[in-house]
């Protein structure tokens, strides 16, 4: 059995990448967006956390969360959110033909990849880098030319708060020397 080491600093901020199974495109569908919203609200009632940033793309999402002091359990939160969405949207999105023996054994759906990627934010510079990466992602993937044109992003909240200019992250940002936007 594989053992995956995860960060576990209570009260820390974490950057996440969560991907759909086989990179299927459905996360921006209205029913899935609603299910995600409800799942997050229900999970936050049971296990509070702050969402610092979020971007939803057709086949994956990025998020930055800050957990409460004394709490490092982001894994059960993601488990609840993914399970809720799978139960709510599974009838439409589940594809039996994509089920492997392992997925049957673990009672998994065909909505989500089994795991996710997480990174503990180390300092303010690391937070700024991950905020930029997260918000720029729709442009990186060719979904829009300007960050501001992508509706499923916390970028708009950051603009209202004066932390980003409304025209930040346009097409020209792709070719800025020394700028790192990678995974």
N, CA, C and O of each residue as an XYZ file, in Angstrom:
732
protein
N       0.839     -1.184      0.000
C       0.000      0.000      0.000
C       0.880      1.242      0.000
O       1.882      1.298      0.713
N       0.519      2.207     -0.775
C       1.271      3.458     -0.845
C       1.005      4.306      0.386
O      -0.097      4.311      0.935
N       2.026      5.014      0.800
C       1.889      5.955      1.904
C       2.212      7.337      1.365
O       3.322      7.575      0.889
N       1.256      8.244      1.435
C       1.442      9.590      0.928
C       1.659     10.533      2.092
O       0.826     10.620      2.994
N       2.767     11.231      2.073
C       3.055     12.199      3.117
C       2.318     13.485      2.805
O       2.390     14.002      1.690
N       1.626     13.986      3.774
C       0.883     15.233      3.625
C       1.390     16.226      4.669
O       1.832     15.847      5.754
N       1.313     17.493      4.311
C       1.598     18.533      5.289
C       0.542     18.450      6.377
O      -0.598     18.073      6.105
N       0.901     18.791      7.583
C      -0.088     18.702      8.662
C       0.133     19.759      9.736
O       0.086     19.459     10.929
N       0.370     20.982      9.314
C       0.561     22.072     10.260
C      -0.787     22.688     10.612
O      -1.447     23.259      9.744
N      -1.204     22.581     11.866
C      -2.501     23.153     12.268
C      -2.556     24.664     12.028
O      -1.590     25.381     12.289
N      -3.691     25.128     11.530
C      -3.910     26.555     11.324
C      -3.199     27.149     10.127
O      -3.217     28.366      9.943
N      -2.576     26.323      9.313
C      -1.805     26.820      8.168
C      -2.713     27.092      6.969
O      -3.890     26.733      6.958
N      -2.126     27.735      5.964
C      -2.788     27.943      4.681
C      -2.218     26.936      3.695
O      -1.025     26.636      3.712
N      -3.093     26.417      2.833
C      -2.716     25.375      1.887
C      -3.259     25.702      0.501
O      -4.374     26.204      0.356
N      -2.452     25.409     -0.509
C      -2.851     25.501     -1.912
C      -3.202     24.086     -2.374
O      -2.461     23.143     -2.098
N      -4.331     23.934     -3.078
C      -4.787     22.627     -3.542
C      -5.048     22.644     -5.041
O      -5.443     23.661     -5.612
N      -4.821     21.504     -5.657
C      -5.272     21.229     -7.009
C      -6.087     19.947     -6.936
O      -5.592     18.913     -6.488
N      -7.335     20.018     -7.378
C      -8.243     18.878     -7.393
C      -8.680     18.688     -8.845
O      -9.096     19.640     -9.505
N      -8.582     17.449     -9.336
C      -8.781     17.177    -10.757
C      -9.909     16.166    -10.951
O     -10.093     15.263    -10.134
N     -10.647     16.324    -12.022
C     -11.699     15.365    -12.354
C     -11.058     14.067    -12.873
O      -9.930     14.068    -13.366
N     -11.789     12.989    -12.752
C     -11.322     11.692    -13.229
C     -11.176     11.728    -14.748
O     -12.105     12.093    -15.468
N     -10.004     11.347    -15.212
C      -9.651     11.339    -16.630
C      -9.836     12.710    -17.285
O     -10.113     12.814    -18.479
N      -9.676     13.748    -16.479
C      -9.743     15.142    -16.958
C     -11.024     15.457    -17.725
O     -11.006     16.222    -18.689
N     -12.125     14.868    -17.296
C     -13.411     15.171    -17.927
C     -13.818     16.607    -17.624
O     -13.522     17.129    -16.550
N     -14.492     17.237    -18.567
C     -14.891     18.640    -18.442
C     -16.333     18.752    -17.967
O     -17.263     18.592    -18.757
N     -16.524     19.028    -16.675
C     -17.880     19.240    -16.173
C     -17.941     20.178    -14.976
O     -19.036     20.516    -14.525
N     -16.803     20.607    -14.451
C     -16.822     21.393    -13.219
C     -17.516     22.746    -13.362
O     -18.012     23.283    -12.371
N     -17.562     23.302    -14.553
C     -18.202     24.602    -14.744
C     -19.695     24.480    -15.079
O     -20.368     25.495    -15.260
N     -20.211     23.265    -15.163
C     -21.647     23.067    -15.392
C     -22.411     23.610    -14.189
O     -21.946     23.495    -13.055
N     -23.573     24.195    -14.427
C     -24.304     24.864    -13.348
C     -24.679     23.924    -12.210
O     -24.612     24.330    -11.050
N     -25.070     22.682    -12.495
C     -25.430     21.773    -11.408
C     -24.221     21.398    -10.556
O     -24.340     21.231     -9.342
N     -23.069     21.268    -11.187
C     -21.854     20.940    -10.441
C     -21.403     22.136     -9.610
O     -20.989     21.971     -8.463
N     -21.477     23.329    -10.174
C     -21.136     24.533     -9.403
C     -22.042     24.654     -8.179
O     -21.572     24.957     -7.083
N     -23.333     24.421     -8.366
C     -24.273     24.479     -7.230
C     -23.940     23.423     -6.188
O     -23.953     23.699     -4.989
N     -23.642     22.213     -6.648
C     -23.306     21.132     -5.717
C     -22.014     21.445     -4.961
O     -21.919     21.177     -3.763
N     -21.032     22.002     -5.644
C     -19.794     22.401     -4.972
C     -20.068     23.459     -3.907
O     -19.570     23.367     -2.784
N     -20.853     24.449     -4.266
C     -21.193     25.515     -3.318
C     -21.879     24.934     -2.078
O     -21.518     25.270     -0.950
N     -22.866     24.064     -2.291
C     -23.583     23.444     -1.172
C     -22.654     22.558     -0.350
O     -22.717     22.561      0.880
N     -21.799     21.806     -1.021
C     -20.867     20.919     -0.324
C     -19.919     21.709      0.560
O     -19.642     21.313      1.692
N     -19.430     22.810      0.051
C     -18.511     23.646      0.821
C     -19.234     24.251      2.015
O     -18.702     24.255      3.126
N     -20.442     24.761      1.796
C     -21.201     25.336      2.912
C     -21.468     24.300      3.996
O     -21.286     24.579      5.181
N     -21.895     23.112      3.600
C     -22.183     22.052      4.576
C     -20.920     21.625      5.314
O     -20.951     21.402      6.525
N     -19.825     21.511      4.600
C     -18.564     21.101      5.218
C     -18.064     22.165      6.181
O     -17.564     21.844      7.259
N     -18.196     23.429      5.800
C     -17.718     24.511      6.668
C     -18.527     24.620      7.955
O     -18.016     25.111      8.961
N     -19.763     24.177      7.941
C     -20.565     24.162      9.178
C     -19.974     23.136     10.147
O     -19.842     23.399     11.342
N     -19.626     21.976      9.617
C     -19.076     20.909     10.455
C     -17.609     21.142     10.801
O     -17.190     20.912     11.936
N     -16.844     21.591      9.836
C     -15.405     21.788      9.993
C     -15.026     23.119      9.338
O     -14.713     23.149      8.148
N     -15.049     24.191     10.078
C     -14.796     25.512      9.492
C     -13.417     25.616      8.822
O     -12.456     24.955      9.218
N     -13.362     26.449      7.820
C     -12.118     26.846      7.166
C     -12.410     28.095      6.349
O     -13.556     28.361      5.985
N     -11.361     28.854      6.067
C     -11.511     30.064      5.262
C     -11.017     29.771      3.848
O      -9.967     29.157      3.662
N     -11.778     30.213      2.866
C     -11.349     30.111      1.476
C     -10.685     31.440      1.125
O     -11.344     32.475      1.031
N      -9.389     31.390      0.938
C      -8.630     32.597      0.597
C      -8.711     32.896     -0.896
O      -8.736     34.059     -1.299
N      -8.752     31.853     -1.712
C      -8.816     32.040     -3.160
C      -9.340     30.761     -3.800
O      -9.263     29.673     -3.229
N      -9.884     30.933     -5.024
C     -10.515     29.801     -5.702
C     -10.583     30.099     -7.179
O     -10.854     31.231     -7.580
N     -10.339     29.084     -7.994
C     -10.626     29.161     -9.424
C     -11.140     27.801     -9.859
O     -10.578     26.760     -9.519
N     -12.208     27.839    -10.608
C     -12.854     26.633    -11.103
C     -12.683     26.595    -12.613
O     -13.104     27.520    -13.309
N     -12.067     25.528    -13.129
C     -11.888     25.328    -14.559
C     -12.671     24.084    -14.958
O     -13.131     23.351    -14.082
N     -12.835     23.824    -16.247
C     -13.679     22.693    -16.652
C     -13.260     21.338    -16.081
O     -14.121     20.517    -15.764
N     -11.948     21.085    -15.943
C     -11.496     19.761    -15.508
C     -10.685     19.750    -14.216
O     -10.249     18.684    -13.780
N     -10.474     20.894    -13.600
C      -9.786     20.942    -12.312
C     -10.078     22.256    -11.614
O     -10.622     23.191    -12.202
N      -9.705     22.301    -10.351
C      -9.858     23.532     -9.592
C      -8.611     23.733     -8.752
O      -7.893     22.788     -8.427
N      -8.378     24.980     -8.415
C      -7.323     25.343     -7.477
C      -7.982     26.127     -6.351
O      -8.917     26.896     -6.573
N      -7.484     25.919     -5.155
C      -8.023     26.640     -4.008
C      -6.902     26.892     -3.009
O      -5.932     26.137     -2.927
N      -7.061     27.965     -2.259
C      -6.199     28.217     -1.110
C      -7.117     28.350      0.092
O      -8.018     29.189      0.120
N      -6.873     27.514      1.073
C      -7.649     27.520      2.319
C      -6.735     27.825      3.490
O      -5.541     27.524      3.467
N      -7.320     28.431      4.513
C      -6.652     28.556      5.800
C      -7.505     27.821      6.818
O      -8.705     28.068      6.943
N      -6.870     26.920      7.536
C      -7.568     26.125      8.542
C      -7.526     26.821      9.893
O      -6.655     27.657     10.133
N      -8.459     26.483     10.780
C      -8.477     27.108     12.102
C      -7.271     26.691     12.947
O      -6.662     25.653     12.689
N      -6.932     27.487     13.939
C      -5.844     27.097     14.847
C      -6.129     25.716     15.451
O      -7.260     25.409     15.829
N      -5.098     24.910     15.530
C      -5.242     23.577     16.110
C      -5.812     22.535     15.172
O      -6.049     21.402     15.590
N      -6.042     22.885     13.908
C      -6.683     21.960     12.966
C      -5.852     21.874     11.688
O      -5.544     22.891     11.066
N      -5.494     20.648     11.303
C      -4.744     20.424     10.064
C      -5.456     19.426      9.155
O      -4.853     18.908      8.215
N      -6.719     19.155      9.423
C      -7.440     18.092      8.721
C      -8.146     18.593      7.467
O      -9.373     18.686      7.434
N      -7.377     18.910      6.447
C      -7.996     19.280      5.173
C      -8.468     18.041      4.416
O      -9.365     18.140      3.578
N      -7.887     16.890      4.691
C      -8.230     15.668      3.961
C      -9.700     15.287      4.137
O     -10.374     14.956      3.162
N     -10.196     15.332      5.366
C     -11.606     14.957      5.548
C     -12.532     16.005      4.936
O     -13.628     15.671      4.485
N     -12.116     17.243      4.916
C     -12.918     18.288      4.279
C     -13.059     18.008      2.782
O     -14.164     18.030      2.241
N     -11.926     17.742      2.118
C     -11.985     17.433      0.687
C     -12.783     16.160      0.442
O     -13.522     16.071     -0.539
N     -12.640     15.182      1.317
C     -13.413     13.953      1.168
C     -14.906     14.215      1.207
O     -15.655     13.669      0.397
N     -15.343     15.043      2.137
C     -16.770     15.381      2.239
C     -17.252     16.153      1.005
O     -18.327     15.879      0.471
N     -16.458     17.100      0.571
C     -16.851     17.917     -0.588
C     -16.953     17.037     -1.839
O     -17.949     17.100     -2.559
N     -15.942     16.232     -2.095
C     -15.958     15.375     -3.285
C     -17.100     14.361     -3.222
O     -17.760     14.100     -4.228
N     -17.327     13.796     -2.050
C     -18.411     12.815     -1.893
C     -19.776     13.461     -2.125
O     -20.623     12.884     -2.807
N     -19.996     14.643     -1.568
C     -21.261     15.351     -1.738
C     -21.546     15.611     -3.220
O     -22.650     15.355     -3.701
N     -20.550     16.116     -3.931
C     -20.735     16.416     -5.354
C     -20.991     15.124     -6.135
O     -21.838     15.093     -7.027
N     -20.265     14.068     -5.802
C     -20.462     12.789     -6.502
C     -21.878     12.255     -6.262
O     -22.504     11.737     -7.187
N     -22.381     12.374     -5.047
C     -23.741     11.903     -4.767
C     -24.785     12.780     -5.450
O     -25.779     12.280     -5.977
N     -24.557     14.071     -5.437
C     -25.526     15.017     -6.003
C     -25.556     14.989     -7.534
O     -26.623     15.109     -8.136
N     -24.392     14.831     -8.161
C     -24.307     14.921     -9.625
C     -23.983     13.587    -10.287
O     -23.922     13.498    -11.513
N     -23.780     12.571     -9.493
C     -23.351     11.286    -10.022
C     -24.319     10.650    -10.988
O     -23.900      9.991    -11.939
N     -25.610     10.835    -10.766
C     -26.586     10.217    -11.662
C     -26.374     10.683    -13.099
O     -26.487      9.895    -14.037
N     -26.069     11.958    -13.263
C     -25.837     12.498    -14.606
C     -24.420     12.227    -15.101
O     -24.223     11.981    -16.290
N     -23.429     12.269    -14.206
C     -22.032     12.250    -14.635
C     -21.323     10.910    -14.479
O     -20.305     10.676    -15.131
N     -21.834     10.034    -13.637
C     -21.166      8.745    -13.427
C     -21.185      7.936    -14.720
O     -22.211      7.852    -15.396
N     -20.051      7.346    -15.055
C     -19.945      6.550    -16.276
C     -19.430      5.156    -15.915
O     -18.236      4.951    -15.696
N     -20.351      4.218    -15.862
C     -20.036      2.850    -15.459
C     -18.920      2.250    -16.301
O     -18.094      1.493    -15.791
N     -18.891      2.581    -17.581
C     -17.871      2.013    -18.464
C     -16.456      2.462    -18.096
O     -15.485      1.851    -18.541
N     -16.325      3.504    -17.303
C     -15.010      3.986    -16.869
C     -14.583      3.372    -15.528
O     -13.492      3.658    -15.035
N     -15.425      2.548    -14.951
C     -15.137      1.962    -13.639
C     -14.110      0.837    -13.752
O     -14.293     -0.107    -14.520
N     -13.047      0.947    -12.994
C     -12.053     -0.121    -12.907
C     -12.399     -0.993    -11.704
O     -13.248     -0.633    -10.889
N     -11.747     -2.122    -11.604
C     -11.960     -2.994    -10.445
C     -11.573     -2.261     -9.161
O     -12.236     -2.408     -8.135
N     -10.520     -1.487     -9.220
C     -10.067     -0.735     -8.046
C     -11.101      0.309     -7.627
O     -11.346      0.495     -6.435
N     -11.707      0.988     -8.600
C     -12.735      1.979     -8.269
C     -13.948      1.295     -7.639
O     -14.534      1.821     -6.693
N     -14.324      0.133     -8.155
C     -15.425     -0.628     -7.543
C     -15.063     -1.002     -6.106
O     -15.861     -0.821     -5.186
N     -13.867     -1.519     -5.929
C     -13.414     -1.966     -4.607
C     -13.452     -0.837     -3.584
O     -13.860     -1.046     -2.442
N     -13.031      0.345     -3.986
C     -12.982      1.487     -3.075
C     -14.266      2.320     -3.079
O     -14.330      3.372     -2.444
N     -15.278      1.848     -3.792
C     -16.577      2.521     -3.874
C     -16.439      3.972     -4.327
O     -17.016      4.883     -3.734
N     -15.661      4.164     -5.391
C     -15.413      5.495     -5.924
C     -16.295      5.760     -7.138
O     -16.772      4.841     -7.803
N     -16.492      7.030     -7.398
C     -17.249      7.437     -8.579
C     -16.284      7.667     -9.741
O     -15.076      7.475     -9.605
N     -16.817      8.069    -10.851
C     -15.978      8.446    -11.995
C     -15.968      9.965    -12.159
O     -15.785     10.476    -13.264
N     -16.162     10.671    -11.063
C     -16.136     12.129    -11.119
C     -14.764     12.699    -10.782
O     -14.323     13.650    -11.427
N     -14.088     12.147     -9.797
C     -12.862     12.753     -9.275
C     -11.678     11.815     -9.410
O     -11.820     10.595     -9.334
N     -10.498     12.410     -9.614
C      -9.277     11.632     -9.442
C      -9.202     11.227     -7.981
O      -9.729     11.921     -7.111
N      -8.566     10.134     -7.719
C      -8.516      9.578     -6.372
C      -7.878     10.544     -5.371
O      -8.359     10.668     -4.245
N      -6.856     11.195     -5.747
C      -6.149     12.058     -4.806
C      -6.167     13.507     -5.296
O      -6.830     13.830     -6.282
N      -5.448     14.355     -4.613
C      -5.316     15.759     -4.980
C      -3.911     16.176     -4.604
O      -3.195     15.448     -3.917
N      -3.529     17.345     -5.056
C      -2.202     17.865     -4.738
C      -2.369     18.996     -3.747
O      -3.257     19.836     -3.893
N      -1.509     19.016     -2.733
C      -1.559     20.112     -1.763
C      -0.154     20.638     -1.517
O       0.836     19.920     -1.654
N      -0.097     21.897     -1.154
C       1.171     22.557     -0.835
C       0.904     23.507      0.325
O      -0.007     24.332      0.258
N       1.681     23.395      1.367
C       1.531     24.319      2.496
C       2.200     25.640      2.143
O       3.364     25.673      1.744
N       1.458     26.719      2.291
C       1.984     28.063      2.014
C       3.009     28.402      3.095
O       2.710     28.321      4.287
N       4.209     28.777      2.679
C       5.318     28.991      3.613
C       5.407     30.404      4.171
O       5.763     30.599      5.334
N       5.080     31.397      3.331
C       5.250     32.789      3.759
C       4.436     33.688      2.819
O       3.738     33.199      1.931
N       4.535     34.997      3.024
C       3.747     35.931      2.207
C       4.123     35.878      0.733
O       3.252     35.970     -0.133
N       5.416     35.730      0.438
C       5.853     35.643     -0.965
C       5.290     34.380     -1.623
O       4.853     34.417     -2.773
N       5.302     33.282     -0.900
C       4.743     32.033     -1.423
C       3.238     32.185     -1.648
O       2.702     31.704     -2.646
N       2.563     32.854     -0.717
C       1.120     33.100     -0.877
C       0.871     33.948     -2.124
O      -0.009     33.628     -2.923
N       1.628     35.013     -2.294
C       1.457     35.882     -3.465
C       1.688     35.105     -4.760
O       0.942     35.270     -5.725
N       2.713     34.262     -4.784
C       2.994     33.462     -5.978
C       1.824     32.525     -6.290
O       1.421     32.405     -7.447
N       1.285     31.867     -5.276
C       0.188     30.918     -5.507
C      -1.127     31.634     -5.844
O      -1.944     31.109     -6.601
N      -1.326     32.818     -5.287
C      -2.507     33.604     -5.679
C      -2.424     33.974     -7.156
O      -3.403     33.847     -7.891
N      -1.250     34.431     -7.584
C      -1.063     34.781     -8.996
C      -1.261     33.556     -9.883
O      -1.950     33.630    -10.900
N      -0.667     32.447     -9.505
C      -0.795     31.218    -10.292
C      -2.259     30.806    -10.414
O      -2.741     30.515    -11.509
N      -2.950     30.785     -9.299
C      -4.357     30.382     -9.266
C      -5.199     31.296    -10.159
O      -5.964     30.817    -10.996
N      -5.058     32.598     -9.980
C      -5.897     33.532    -10.728
C      -5.542     33.574    -12.223
O      -6.407     33.838    -13.058
N      -4.284     33.315    -12.555
C      -3.862     33.352    -13.954
C      -4.208     32.062    -14.705
O      -4.120     32.028    -15.932
N      -4.592     31.022    -14.005
C      -4.797     29.702    -14.590
C      -5.749     29.666    -15.791
O      -5.448     28.955    -16.750
N      -6.865     30.379    -15.800
C      -7.730     30.346    -16.987
C      -7.034     30.861    -18.252
O      -7.300     30.372    -19.350
N      -6.153     31.837    -18.098
C      -5.398     32.347    -19.245
C      -4.356     31.309    -19.652
O      -4.180     31.034    -20.839
N      -3.676     30.742    -18.683
C      -2.660     29.719    -18.944
C      -3.232     28.571    -19.765
O      -2.566     28.053    -20.660
N      -4.457     28.176    -19.463
C      -5.079     27.049    -20.156
C      -5.854     27.465    -21.414
O      -6.538     26.643    -22.023
N      -5.745     28.738    -21.799
C      -6.368     29.191    -23.039
C      -7.880     29.331    -22.972
O      -8.543     29.337    -24.009
N      -8.432     29.442    -21.781
C      -9.880     29.567    -21.619
C     -10.360     31.002    -21.790
O     -11.533     31.248    -22.070
N      -9.447     31.932    -21.620
C      -9.757     33.348    -21.764
C      -8.450     34.096    -22.028
O      -7.364     33.570    -21.783
N      -8.563     35.308    -22.520
C      -7.375     36.111    -22.798
C      -7.027     36.990    -21.604
O      -5.855     37.289    -21.373
N      -8.031     37.400    -20.851
C      -7.846     38.241    -19.671
C      -8.353     37.494    -18.445
O      -9.386     36.828    -18.507
N      -7.648     37.600    -17.356
C      -8.079     36.970    -16.105
C      -9.475     37.450    -15.720
O     -10.305     36.664    -15.264
N      -9.724     38.729    -15.904
C     -11.013     39.314    -15.513
C     -12.195     38.741    -16.287
O     -13.336     38.870    -15.843
N     -11.948     38.112    -17.431
C     -13.036     37.561    -18.231
C     -13.525     36.206    -17.731
O     -14.574     35.732    -18.167
N     -12.782     35.573    -16.822
C     -13.174     34.249    -16.329
C     -14.096     34.422    -15.118
O     -13.674     35.002    -14.117
N     -15.330     33.940    -15.177
C     -16.288     34.211    -14.099
C     -16.121     33.355    -12.845
O     -16.605     33.741    -11.781
N     -15.454     32.210    -12.938
C     -15.411     31.266    -11.811
C     -14.106     31.392    -11.038
O     -13.319     30.448    -10.959
N     -13.894     32.563    -10.475
C     -12.620     32.862     -9.839
C     -12.802     33.878     -8.720
O     -13.672     34.746     -8.788
N     -11.982     33.759     -7.704
C     -11.982     34.750     -6.631
C     -11.272     36.036     -7.062
O     -11.218     36.997     -6.295
N     -10.732     36.060     -8.270
C     -10.049     37.255     -8.770
C     -10.919     38.492     -8.626
O     -10.418     39.558     -8.268
N     -12.211     38.373     -8.898
C     -13.119     39.518     -8.849
C     -13.243     40.067     -7.427
O     -13.375     41.276     -7.238
N     -13.202     39.197     -6.444
C     -13.227     39.624     -5.032
C     -11.946     40.382     -4.699
O     -11.983     41.371     -3.968
N     -10.810     39.922     -5.232
C      -9.533     40.585     -4.979
C      -9.475     41.956     -5.659
O      -8.873     42.886     -5.124
N     -10.093     42.084     -6.828
C     -10.161     43.393     -7.504
C     -10.979     44.358     -6.655
O     -10.569     45.500     -6.450
N     -12.134     43.910     -6.158
C     -12.986     44.767     -5.309
C     -12.251     45.214     -4.055
O     -12.462     46.324     -3.566
N     -11.386     44.345     -3.536
C     -10.621     44.677     -2.332
C      -9.380     45.523     -2.644
O      -8.662     45.924     -1.728
N      -9.123     45.797     -3.940
C      -7.985     46.617     -4.330
C      -6.653     45.883     -4.341
O      -5.600     46.521     -4.360
N      -6.680     44.559     -4.328
C      -5.437     43.790     -4.295
C      -4.910     43.444     -5.686
O      -3.732     43.122     -5.840
N      -5.764     43.507     -6.686
C      -5.372     43.345     -8.091
C      -6.018     44.466     -8.879
O      -7.124     44.906     -8.564
N      -5.316     44.926     -9.910
C      -5.918     45.871    -10.847
C      -6.901     45.099    -11.729
O      -6.668     43.925    -12.016
N      -7.979     45.723    -12.157
C      -8.961     45.019    -12.995
C      -8.380     44.426    -14.272
O      -8.897     43.432    -14.783
N      -7.304     45.029    -14.797
C      -6.712     44.531    -16.040
C      -5.490     43.633    -15.799
O      -4.764     43.310    -16.738
N      -5.267     43.236    -14.551
C      -4.136     42.349    -14.249
C      -4.303     41.019    -14.970
O      -5.415     40.505    -15.092
N      -3.196     40.468    -15.445
C      -3.215     39.122    -16.005
C      -3.781     39.020    -17.395
O      -4.449     38.041    -17.728
N      -3.520     40.024    -18.217
C      -3.951     39.928    -19.604
C      -2.992     39.080    -20.409
O      -2.029     38.532    -19.874
N      -3.255     38.978    -21.670
C      -2.479     38.142    -22.576
C      -0.991     38.476    -22.541
O      -0.155     37.579    -22.647
N      -0.651     39.755    -22.395
C       0.753     40.155    -22.440
C       1.548     39.585    -21.270
O       2.775     39.523    -21.348
N       0.901     39.173    -20.203
C       1.590     38.635    -19.032
C       2.254     37.281    -19.332
O       3.120     36.836    -18.578
N       1.859     36.642    -20.408
C       2.449     35.353    -20.770
C       3.923     35.470    -21.107
O       4.675     34.511    -20.935
N       4.348     36.635    -21.584
C       5.712     36.783    -22.068
C       6.560     37.706    -21.208
O       7.518     38.293    -21.712
N       6.244     37.853    -19.940
C       7.038     38.710    -19.066
C       8.301     37.961    -18.671
O       8.207     36.899    -18.055
N       9.504     38.487    -19.010
C      10.747     37.795    -18.664
C      10.852     37.590    -17.142
O      10.555     38.491    -16.357
N      11.272     36.411    -16.760
C      11.471     36.109    -15.339
C      10.203     35.742    -14.588
O      10.284     35.338    -13.428
N       9.048     35.865    -15.198
C       7.788     35.520    -14.521
C       7.580     34.027    -14.601
O       7.676     33.449    -15.683
N       7.295     33.385    -13.474
C       7.104     31.940    -13.431
C       5.654     31.611    -13.179
O       5.129     31.868    -12.096
N       5.018     31.054    -14.158
C       3.665     30.525    -13.998
C       3.702     29.092    -14.460
O       3.421     28.804    -15.623
N       4.039     28.209    -13.582
C       4.125     26.802    -13.918
C       3.644     25.947    -12.776
O       3.324     26.449    -11.699
N       3.595     24.669    -13.012
C       3.109     23.764    -11.982
C       4.263     23.094    -11.278
O       4.049     22.290    -10.371
